[in-house]
Amino acid sequence: MTVLALVVLGALGAYAGGAPKGPAMLRVVVWGIFAMAVSALLGRLFGVVV
């Protein structure tokens, strides 16, 4: 569901900025997944459970 939300937000951002939707959606999804992975890794390193 979160990745789907990232796709939608990438498309909306591209639409608002007049940019091509494909690269914008891909960029938002890739960096969003990267941010989630880093957050999960840091949480695991520090023993934080959410």
C-alpha positions, 0 to 999 in steps of 0.5 A, a space after each residue: 500500500 505504501 509503494 502504491 501511495 509513492 507511485 500516486 504521489 510521484 504522478 501527482 508531483 510530475 503533473 503539478 510540475 509539468 514533468 514526465 510521469 514515468 521518471 518521476 514515479 520511478 524516482 519517488 518509488 526508488 528513493 521511498 523504498 530506500 528510505 524505508 529500508 534505511 529506517 528499518 535497518 537503523 531500527 534493527 541496529 538500535 533495537 527499536 520496535 514499532 
